[in-house]
């Protein structure tokens, strides 16, 4: 599962600065830094009409209603193993894949302690620094792009936190993820492992 991720607020990586420059102006209400939640309008990388990757602003979460009348609860995650079979995600999985830039994501462990359950916030990311890309799919809802983040079974080393995690691909696979001719199932085996550390709260 992925219900929060983080965009850099300081010491911005050059790669992130390049994305911001290509975006141009920031729409009212959009976010380009800090902790990101479902419903936020944020940068994502997708193919333009010429099938060249570029950043766009999209809302995080598919509407539970149909695409012409969005509203209500948002679907912000989809299982990568079954998305290609589900009516809500099938078309997007085939032709509208995207990448969501981040520097890490968050997950909460429910830890049993003597006085009850405590939620412990973890920072998770693959080894190394800089921008990572969460794999997603998107669709158009009332002339606005909305994305959902694909998840996979959690790595053994973090399964105690949550049994699901976002699908993150290594850099040599991310361009292939965006190509419509790529079968996404062929890339799932290359998913990055992540490491965790407790977050200060």
N, C-alpha and C positions, 0 to 999 in steps of 0.2 A: 504494500500500500504506500501511497505517497500523498500526504495531505498538506505538506508545507515544503517549500524549498527556498533557497536564499540566493539573492543577487548581490554582487559586491557593492559596498558603499564607500570604500576608500581603497587606496593602492590598487586602482583598477587595472586588470590585465590588459595588455595592448589588444588582444583579441576581442575583448568586451568593448573597448573604445571604438574599434573598427565597426562593430555591430551597431553601436549607438550612432555613429556618424552616418551609416547607411540608412538608418531609420529616419533621419531628419528630425522634424518636429515631433513632440510628444503630445498625443491627444489628451484632452482634459480627462482626469481620472485614471490615466494609465500609470503604471509603476515600472521603474527601471532600477530600483535598488531596494534592499532590505528583504524582510521575510514576506514571501508570496503565499497567498491563500487562494483556494477555489473562488471563482468569481472575479478575481483581479484581471485587469487587461495588461498584458505583458508581451515582451518580444518573443517571437518564435521564428525558426528558420523553415521556409517551405519553398517549393518551386514556384517561379512566376509563370506567366503564360507561355514563355519560351522555354520552359523547363530548366531555367537557371536558378540555383538556390539564392535566396535573399531574405533578409529579415522583414517581418510584418508584425503588427500588433494584433494579438488575438486574446479572446477571453478564455480563461481556464475553466472548462466544464461544459459538457453538453447539457442542454435543457432536457428535463424529463418529458416536456411536452414535445409536439412535433416541431420540425425545424421552422415552420412558418409562424408558429405561435409560441415562442420560448417563454418559460416561466417556471417557478417552483424549484424543486430540488435539482442540483447539478450533479451530473455523472462525471466525476473528475478522474477516475481510474478505469481502465479496461484490462482484462487479462490477455496478455499477448498470445497465450496458447490457444485461445478460442475466439479472439476478436474477428478473425476472418469468417467465422461461421455465424456470427450474431447479426440479425437484421440491422440493429442500430449502428454497427461498426463495419459491416462487410464492405461497403463501397469505399469508405475512408481508408480502410486497410489496404485496399487494392490500388487506390489512385491518389489519396490525399494524406500522405505521411509527412510528419514534421519533426523538428528537433527543438527542444526547449533548453536554452542556455541556463546554466546555474553554476554555482561554485560548490554547493553541497545541498543535501536535503536533510529533513528532520524526521525522526520517528520517536514515539514515546513507548518506553517499556513500563509495563505494570509490575512493579516490584513489591512483593509481600514483605512487610516489616512488622515489628512487634505490635505496633499501634494501628495497623491497617495497611491498605494498599497505597503506595506512593507512585506517582507517574514520574519517570525519569526521562528527560529529553536527551536524545542522542543526535550528534552530528555524524552524517554518513556520506562517504564519497570514495571513489577509487583512489588508489595510492597516487600521490603527486599533488601538484598545485595547478592553479589556472582554471579555465572554463571547462566544464563537463557538459554533455548534451544528453538530456533525458529523451527517450524515444516516445513520440506521440503520433496521433492521427487527428485530423480536423474535418469540420464540415461548415457550411455556411448557414447561419441562422439570422433571419431578418437583415440580410446584407452585411453581416459581421461574421468573421471567422471565429469559431470556438473549437478548442482542442481538449483532448483528454490524454492523460499520460498512461502509457502501457506498463503493466507490471509483470513480474515473473515470480516464481518461487524464490524465497529468500535464500541467500547463501548460508551454509551451515554455521558460519561464524557469527551471523547476526540473527539467526532464526529465533533466538530467545527474546529478541525485541519485538519482532513481528514476523509472521509467516510469509509476507509478500514484500517486494521491493520494486522500485522502478527499473525498467529496462534501460541500461546504459551501455552503449557500444563503444569499442575502442576507436580511435581516430581513423584508422585505416578502413573502417566499415561505415562511417557516418554518411559519406556521400552516396554510397550504394543504397543506404536506407531510403533516401529521397527519390531514387530512380523508380518510376512506375514499372519498369520491366523486371525489377528485382523481386523475387519471391521473398517476403519478409521472414518466412519460416527458415530460409537458408541462413539467416544472420543470427538467429536466436542463440545458437551454440557458441557464439563469440562474446556473449554478454560479459561485461566487466564484473569482477569481484569488488566488493567495497569493504572499507574498514570503518570502525565506529569509535567515537569518543564522546564522553558525557559533555553536554553543553552547560554552560553557566546560565542559571535562570534566576 
